[in-house]
Amino acid sequence: MAILDFLFKITLIFGASIGFAMTVQAPNRSLAITGTIGAVSYIPNMIASGLTHNVYYGIACGVASVTTLCYFAARMYHIPAFILLVPGLVPYFPGQKLYQMIWSLFQLDLSDFITNTSGFVETSVCIYGSMLTMNLALPIIMQFYRRIKQPSKTKSL
C-alpha cells in the first residue's frame, strides 16, 4: 500500500508541475522536463522528512534538489533555469498556509492569523534559504570540478 501511495504522490506532483508550467506558458519542450524535476525532487523531501520527522528539513532537501536539477537541466537542454525552477517548486509552496492566513484575516481571528502567518513565513524562509544556498554553492562546486577534471599539463616523451 505504501508503494502505491508513493507512486500516486509522484504522479500527482508530476502533473501539478506540468500544469503550473502550462499556466505560466512554458515552452512545450520543457513540460516533461519540468514534471520530471518536480517528481524526482520529491524523493529527497520524503526521505529527509521521514528520517528527521521534521517537514522543514524535507522542504530544504527537496528545494535543494529542484535547484540542482534545474541548474543541470538548463545547461543540458538550453532552457532558462527559471522556466524549470518555478514549476518545479509547486509541491513546496505553502499555498494552504497562505489561504488559511488570508481566511483568518477575513474572519478577524488574530490568533489563527498569527499562527498561519508564522507557518507561511517559516516555510517561505526555508524555501528561499535552500535556493540561495544551492545557487551560491553550485557554481563554486562546478568550478572546482572542472579544475579537477582538467588533464595535467605534463610533457610526455
C-alpha positions in Angstrom: 0.0 0.0 0.0 2.8 2.4 0.8 4.4 1.9 -2.7 1.1 2.7 -4.4 0.7 5.8 -2.2 4.2 6.9 -3.1 3.6 6.4 -6.8 0.3 8.2 -6.6 2.0 11.2 -5.0 4.8 11.2 -7.6 2.3 11.1 -10.4 0.3 14.0 -8.9 3.4 16.1 -8.4 4.4 15.3 -12.0 1.0 16.5 -13.2 1.0 19.6 -10.9 4.4 20.7 -12.1 3.4 20.3 -15.8 0.1 22.1 -15.1 1.8 25.0 -13.5 4.4 25.2 -16.3 1.5 25.3 -18.8 -0.1 28.1 -16.7 3.0 30.2 -17.0 3.2 29.4 -20.7 6.5 27.5 -20.5 7.7 26.1 -23.9 6.3 22.7 -24.8 9.7 21.2 -24.9 10.2 22.0 -21.2 7.0 20.4 -19.9 8.2 16.9 -19.5 11.5 18.1 -18.0 9.6 20.3 -15.5 7.3 17.5 -14.5 10.3 15.1 -14.0 12.2 17.7 -11.9 9.1 18.2 -9.7 8.5 14.5 -9.3 12.2 13.5 -8.7 12.8 16.3 -6.2 10.0 14.9 -4.0 12.0 11.8 -3.3 14.7 13.6 -1.1 11.9 15.5 0.5 10.2 12.3 1.6 13.5 10.7 2.8 14.6 13.7 4.8 11.1 14.3 6.3 10.9 10.6 7.2 14.4 10.4 8.8 14.2 13.6 10.8 10.4 13.8 11.4 10.6 17.5 10.5 8.9 18.9 7.5 11.4 21.8 7.1 14.3 19.5 6.6 12.3 17.8 3.9 11.5 21.1 2.2 15.1 22.2 2.3 16.3 18.9 0.8 13.5 19.0 -1.8 14.2 22.6 -2.8 17.9 21.9 -3.0 17.3 19.0 -5.3 14.9 21.2 -7.5 17.6 23.9 -7.7 20.3 21.4 -8.5 18.3 19.5 -11.2 17.3 22.9 -12.8 20.9 24.0 -12.8 22.0 21.0 -14.8 18.8 20.6 -17.0 19.0 24.3 -18.0 22.5 23.7 -19.4 21.7 20.3 -20.9 18.5 21.4 -22.7 19.3 25.1 -23.2 16.2 26.3 -21.4 16.3 29.2 -19.0 16.6 27.9 -15.4 13.7 29.9 -14.0 11.3 28.3 -16.5 12.2 24.9 -15.0 12.6 26.2 -11.4 9.3 27.9 -10.7 7.0 25.0 -11.7 9.4 22.5 -10.0 8.8 24.4 -6.7 5.0 23.8 -6.8 5.0 21.0 -4.3 6.8 23.0 -1.7 5.0 26.4 -1.9 2.9 27.0 1.3 -0.3 27.6 -0.6 -2.5 26.1 2.1 -0.9 28.3 4.8 -1.4 31.4 2.6 -5.1 30.5 2.1 -5.6 29.9 5.9 -3.7 33.1 6.7 -6.0 35.2 4.4 -9.1 33.4 5.6 -8.3 34.1 9.3 -7.7 37.7 8.4 -11.1 38.0 6.9 -12.6 36.2 9.9 -10.8 38.7 12.2 -9.3 35.8 14.2 -6.0 37.2 15.3 -4.5 34.1 17.0 -5.1 31.9 13.9 -3.8 34.7 11.7 -0.5 34.8 13.7 -0.2 31.0 13.7 -0.8 30.7 9.9 1.5 33.7 9.2 4.3 32.1 11.1 3.9 28.8 9.3 3.9 30.6 6.0 6.9 32.6 6.8 8.9 29.6 8.2 8.2 27.6 5.0 9.0 30.5 2.7 12.3 31.2 4.5 13.2 27.5 4.3 12.5 27.5 0.5 14.4 30.7 -0.2 17.3 29.8 2.1 17.7 26.5 0.4 17.5 28.0 -3.1 20.0 30.7 -2.2 22.4 28.2 -0.7 22.3 26.0 -3.7 22.6 28.9 -6.2 25.7 30.2 -4.4 27.3 26.7 -3.9 26.7 25.1 -7.4 28.9 27.5 -9.4 31.7 27.0 -6.9 31.3 23.3 -6.9 31.3 23.2 -10.7 34.4 25.4 -10.9 36.2 23.0 -8.5 35.0 20.0 -10.5 36.3 21.5 -13.8 39.6 22.2 -12.2 40.0 18.6 -11.0 38.7 17.2 -14.3 41.3 19.1 -16.5 44.2 16.9 -17.6 47.5 17.8 -16.1 49.9 19.7 -18.4 52.8 17.3 -18.2 55.2 16.7 -21.0 55.0 13.3 -22.5 58.2 11.9 -24.1 
